[in-house]
């Protein structure tokens, strides 16, 4: 996993909105995404600019494209986000040591002469 590429892709607010849109409704075409970004966010970007943003997200592994007949559909890939979660945030959600566990370790250390 290339965290630098992932963070660069997510650093741009327009790309984060694209990720939000795909999280809400996966499998959208460029036209659908363009219309939704304009309607919901008032984004003033061209389809060419949107294509560049999608390419950046695709290079980061966050978007997968699939041709269906004559339309290119975009899907959110959650695996890079899950991997980032596992590397950095999951240890924070694991249970903390309790006083009982610490006391048991202290007793074991005393028996071992530490």
N, C-alpha and C positions, 0 to 999 in steps of 0.2 A: 504494500500500500504506500503510495506517495502522498504523504501528508501535506507537503508543500503545495502540490498541485491541487489537492482537495481544498486547502485553506484559501488559495488564490481564487479558486472557482467560487467559493462561498463568500469571499470578501466583497463582492459587488452586490448592491441591493437588488438590482434587476434580476440577477441570477438567483438570488434567494427567493424572489417572488415567483420565478419560474419553477423552482423546486416546490414551493408552496402550492402552486397551481397543479403540478403533476401529482403531488401528494393527495390533493383533494380529488382530482379527476385524472387518472392515469390514461395514457394512450392517445393523447391529443395530437392533432396535426399542427403544423406551423401556423396555418390560418386560424385554427381554433385558439391556440395560445395567444396569438397576436390580438385577436378580438377580445379575449378575456382580460389580457393585460391592459388594454386601452379602456375597456368598460369598468373594470374593478379598481384599477390603480391610476387611471388617467395617464398612463405611460405614453410618452410621445417618442416611440422608436419605430424605425422602419423594419420591414420583414428581414432585410439584409442584416441589420444589427441584431435582431432576434436570432437569426441563424448563427451568427458569430458567438452569441452567448450560449446557445445550445451546443455548439461545437466545443466550447470551453468546458461545459459541464460533462459532455461526452468523454473528452480527453481525461477528465478527472475521475471517470468511472461512475458518475452520478446519474447519467442518462444513457439509455439504450434505445436505439432506433430500430424500427421494423417496418419494412415495406409491406403494405396491404393494397394489392391491386396497384393503383396509381398514386397512392397516398403514403407518405412517410409519417409513421406514428412514433411519438416519443414517450418513453416509459421511465419512471424514476427507479433507479437502482439503489436500494437502501443498504446494501452490504458495506460500502465504504464508511457510511455513517455508523453502522453497527460495529465495525472494526475499530473505528476511532473511539466509540463508547467503551469497548472492551479494553482498549489500551489505556485510556486516561480516566474514564469516569467510573467504570465498574468497581475498582478498588474502593472508591468512596462509598459505594452502596453496600459493601459487604459489612456484616455485623462487626462492631468494635469488640475488643477484648472486654470481658466482664471482670469485675473484681474477683469473682470466684475462680475464673481461669487463671488470673494473675497470681492468686494465692496458691493454687495448686502448683504452678511453675516455681514459685518461691520455695515451697516445701521440697520440691524435687531438686532444686539447686542446693538446698541445705544438706539433703541426704547425700548428694554427690560431692559435697565439700567445696562448693564454689563460693 
